[in-house]
Amino acid sequence: MYAGDAARQWRIAVDGPGSGLGAVVLRRLAAGVVPPLRRQAECHSRDMSDPTHRETETVTPADWPAVLPEVYEHAKRRALETLATEGERRVQDRLAVFYDSESNYAGSSFAELAPNEWWDITPADLHATTLLSVDIGPAATRRLIAPGATRQGVLRALRGLPDRELAFADADTLTAMEGFYRAIKVALGSASAHTSNPWVTASKLCARKRPDLFPVRDRNVCGHLGIIDLNDFRVDWLVFRALAQDDDVIAAVDDLPSSIRAADTGRLLAVDSSRLRLLDAAIWTYTTWYRERGDA
């Protein structure tokens, strides 16, 4: 186990003039952050045929719903559509804009914006979450930041999360994820609103704190994957876990950084290195860009 904040900091890839990975390394060294190189290499080189990995494909908490094979298959087909590098909807063209540091898209700032304290929730986390077009109101801000029972419960759940990627999430990890997600929803919801269900904002704040573990869920992404009507965050996570384990999806996602660089036209790029964040960005841009053009 290594210092989670250091690990997150070192899992950022930055491309473009004056912003290469070497610049990131120098900034981290200047800040006194030691790179967890061994752990990082293990995570990225781990073979998808590893028996330990295969075990996580079907292991879920006992009280979680089962997901039909056709749900997984449909989600995979739809995800691969968003990762296509040929045709009129090339993923590299969208992501070159999304990760342009001079654009008004969140890009990698969502996960990278400092500070991101591994075991704490700070105003920087709330600001980073709002970069994904959600609001966190005054009351919710106080519940998350000011001392009190709600904040204590959120931090207890946050500190109970194992240091693991979604692809390798076992039953205990999924249970810990559920605890943190529910605690965040309680903090974000209004005590006086019986129908309050801030699931999109909660999903994004969870993803801010653990970008490799929590997918960014919203109506666009879940609708595209065909899981929105199932109305269950647990099903959503299991579907994303299956995508994160799928060889075809992995290969397509791993090609994205080089494809984005090849499509670049002199942009100052800051590209996520996390597979889950890249997949999120590919799906989200696909659903929003082509819907706005009327050809989704």
Backbone hydrogen bonds, N-H to C=O, Kabsch-Sander energy under -0.5 kcal/mol:
donor,donor_aa,acceptor,acceptor_aa,energy
7,A,3,A,-2.1
8,R,4,G,-2.6
9,Q,5,D,-2.2
10,W,6,A,-2.0
11,R,7,A,-0.8
11,R,8,R,-0.9
12,I,9,Q,-0.7
13,A,271,V,-1.0
15,D,269,L,-0.9
19,S,16,G,-2.4
23,A,20,G,-1.0
24,V,20,G,-1.4
25,V,21,L,-2.5
26,L,22,G,-2.4
27,R,23,A,-2.2
28,R,24,V,-2.5
29,L,25,V,-2.7
30,A,26,L,-2.5
31,A,27,R,-1.5
32,G,29,L,-1.4
33,V,28,R,-3.0
34,V,32,G,-0.5
37,L,35,P,-2.0
40,Q,36,P,-2.5
41,A,37,L,-2.7
42,E,38,R,-2.2
43,C,39,R,-2.3
44,H,40,Q,-2.1
45,S,41,A,-2.1
46,R,42,E,-0.9
50,D,47,D,-1.9
54,R,50,D,-2.4
55,E,51,P,-1.9
56,T,52,T,-1.0
56,T,53,H,-0.9
57,E,53,H,-0.5
57,E,54,R,-1.1
58,T,55,E,-0.8
59,V,55,E,-0.9
60,T,58,T,-0.5
64,W,61,P,-1.8
71,V,68,L,-1.2
72,Y,68,L,-1.3
73,E,69,P,-2.5
74,H,70,E,-2.2
75,A,71,V,-2.3
76,K,72,Y,-2.4
77,R,73,E,-2.2
78,R,74,H,-2.4
79,A,75,A,-2.5
80,L,76,K,-2.6
81,E,77,R,-1.5
82,T,78,R,-1.2
83,L,79,A,-0.7
83,L,80,L,-0.7
84,A,81,E,-1.1
91,V,84,A,-2.8
93,D,90,R,-0.6
94,R,90,R,-1.3
95,L,91,V,-2.6
96,A,92,Q,-1.7
97,V,93,D,-0.9
97,V,94,R,-0.6
98,F,94,R,-2.5
99,Y,95,L,-2.6
100,D,97,V,-1.3
101,S,99,Y,-0.6
101,S,268,L,-3.7
103,S,100,D,-2.0
108,S,270,A,-0.8
109,S,106,A,-1.6
110,F,107,G,-0.8
111,A,108,S,-0.7
112,E,108,S,-2.6
113,L,109,S,-2.3
120,D,117,E,-1.2
125,D,122,T,-0.9
126,L,122,T,-1.4
127,H,123,P,-2.5
128,A,124,A,-2.6
129,T,125,D,-2.1
130,T,126,L,-1.8
131,L,127,H,-0.8
131,L,128,A,-0.7
132,L,129,T,-1.8
133,S,130,T,-1.3
141,T,137,G,-2.4
142,R,138,P,-2.3
143,R,139,A,-2.3
144,L,140,A,-2.0
145,I,141,T,-2.2
146,A,142,R,-2.0
152,Q,148,G,-2.2
153,G,149,A,-2.3
154,V,150,T,-2.2
155,L,151,R,-2.7
156,R,152,Q,-2.2
157,A,153,G,-2.0
158,L,154,V,-2.6
159,R,155,L,-2.6
160,G,156,R,-0.6
160,G,157,A,-0.6
161,L,158,L,-1.6
164,R,162,P,-1.5
166,L,212,D,-2.6
168,F,165,E,-1.5
169,A,166,L,-1.9
174,L,170,D,-2.5
175,T,171,A,-2.3
176,A,172,D,-2.2
177,M,173,T,-2.6
178,E,174,L,-2.3
179,G,175,T,-2.0
180,F,176,A,-2.1
181,Y,177,M,-2.8
182,R,178,E,-2.6
183,A,179,G,-1.8
184,I,180,F,-2.4
185,K,181,Y,-2.3
186,V,182,R,-2.1
187,A,183,A,-2.0
188,L,184,I,-2.3
189,G,185,K,-2.3
193,A,190,S,-1.4
194,H,192,S,-0.7
196,S,193,A,-1.4
199,W,197,N,-2.4
202,A,198,P,-2.3
203,S,199,W,-2.2
204,K,200,V,-2.1
205,L,201,T,-2.5
206,C,202,A,-2.4
207,A,203,S,-2.1
208,R,204,K,-1.9
209,K,205,L,-1.8
210,R,206,C,-2.0
213,L,210,R,-1.6
214,F,210,R,-2.5
217,R,215,P,-0.8
222,C,218,D,-2.6
223,G,219,R,-1.9
224,H,220,N,-2.1
225,L,221,V,-2.0
226,G,222,C,-0.6
226,G,223,G,-0.8
227,I,222,C,-2.5
228,I,222,C,-1.0
230,L,227,I,-0.9
231,N,227,I,-0.6
231,N,228,I,-1.0
236,D,232,D,-2.0
237,W,233,F,-2.5
238,L,234,R,-2.1
239,V,235,V,-2.5
240,F,236,D,-2.6
241,R,237,W,-2.7
242,A,238,L,-2.1
243,L,239,V,-2.2
244,A,240,F,-2.6
245,Q,241,R,-1.0
246,D,242,A,-0.9
246,D,243,L,-0.7
250,I,246,D,-2.8
251,A,247,D,-2.4
252,A,248,D,-2.0
253,V,249,V,-2.7
254,D,250,I,-2.8
255,D,251,A,-1.1
256,L,253,V,-1.4
259,S,255,D,-2.2
260,I,256,L,-3.1
261,R,257,P,-2.1
262,A,258,S,-2.2
263,A,259,S,-1.7
264,D,260,I,-0.8
264,D,261,R,-0.6
269,L,267,R,-1.0
270,A,99,Y,-2.1
271,V,13,A,-0.5
273,S,11,R,-0.8
278,L,274,S,-2.3
279,L,275,R,-2.5
280,D,276,L,-2.5
281,A,277,R,-2.4
282,A,278,L,-2.3
283,I,279,L,-2.4
284,W,280,D,-2.9
285,T,281,A,-2.4
286,Y,282,A,-1.5
287,T,283,I,-2.4
288,T,284,W,-2.4
289,W,285,T,-2.3
290,Y,286,Y,-1.3
291,R,287,T,-0.7
292,E,288,T,-1.9
293,R,289,W,-1.0
294,G,291,R,-1.1
295,D,290,Y,-2.4
